[in-house]
Amino acid sequence: MSTSVSLPAQVDSLFAKKTMFISERTSPITIDGEFDESAWQQAKIYSDFWVQSPVDGKLAEKQTQFQVTYDATGIYIAILLFDDQNHVISSLRRDDWGTSDEIGVLLDPVNKNQNGFVFGVNTAGAQTEALLFPSNADDSWDNRWRSAVKNYEDHWTAEMFIPFKTLRFEQDNLNWGIQIIRRDPGSNESHVWSPVPRQFDHGDLGYFGDMVWDRVPQGKKGNINLIPYVSGITSKDFNGDQSQNDIQIGGDAKIGIT
């Protein structure tokens, strides 16, 4: 004989999955942290972020708003975070998520709660990207995307562009998973758009909200990213009083396999 325990109705509704809708942009967008384009004036604003840790079940005092749109090349995200100027910035290193005032966009293009992508930025502009799995994240994954932040007296902004060719998605899928996570070290809190119980990780794929497209995203055919680099080194022989400079120019090629 087996028994099951059901949660009270108010608890079920508290952690109900949220839904948002994404429509194609109506004008060009420049990634500069300023939302002055008409495309942002027309895009729907989503808010009502919830505290996920150290406690859950209440709306965040420092609220966050975000908007999402797209074009033939990728997805645009505009985020406004209400806050004072006393930001915590522990590092400017890439992929140092979790220790600064920062915001993260998590996407599950297949929407099957199996894996996803993380794109984050802190208030100083340091980026994080990672592959997301049910039990962990791989921040060794690097790919091309753009972001910009602006800091103001009572808020800061983050603007992102994520190319379709950076993502993996099914061409006929109108429903993606999405989560927006805000880290606020000053209050030791994590905030999420789609509520997550505190006993789960704030990036738990099972609690992503739904992002519903106005039409099926097509994206770009092929997935090849070229990432150039320049490195230099200077050495000196003090005995012979000679120095040598060595500059190397190259690049990494990332080829996505479907």
Buried (B, 14 or more C-beta within 10 A) or exposed (E): EEEEEEEEEEEEEBBEEBEBEBBEBBEEBEBEBEBEBEBBEEBEEBEEBBBBBEEBBEEBEBBBBBBBBBBEEBBBBBBBBBBEEEBBBBEEEEBBBBBBBBBBBBBBBBBEBEBBBBBBBBBBBBBBBBBBEEEEBEBEBBBBBEBBBBBEEEBBBBBBBBBBBBBBBEEEBBEBBBBBBBBBBEEEBBBBBBBBBBEBBBBBBEBBBBBBBEEEBEBEEEBEBEEEEEEEEEEEEEEEEEEEEEEEEEEEEBEEEE
